[in-house]
Amino acid sequence: MAELLEILMIVSFGISWPMNLIKALRSRTTKGMSMPFYCLIFFGYICGIISKFVNTSYMAQFSEKWYVLIFYFFNLIMVGSIIFVYFRNKKLDKAAGK
């Protein structure tokens, strides 16, 4: 049950990040974006991934539960993409004199 709830949490975030990324791409500005927030979330996903690898119980059943890590990596990639877009938008803001 705990694993199911963890997956539901990660999937919920996984649905939110692409929507946030699309919004950031369309807005073409850093207004409303928070780099410390994104960096903290990115760090949190890295910690979540590492926690799976150091959890001996999880690793003992890795062949059956590998799919959980896919959700973590997907979210990490999404947040990394948002960080990349932040710097793009910051450059656009600077070019526009904002």
Secondary structure, 3 states (H helix, E strand, C coil): CHHHHHHHHHHHHHHHHHHHHHHHHHHCCCCCCCHHHHHHHHHHHHHHHHHHHHCHHHHHCHHHHCHHHHHHHHHHHHHHHHHHHHHHHHHHHHHHCC
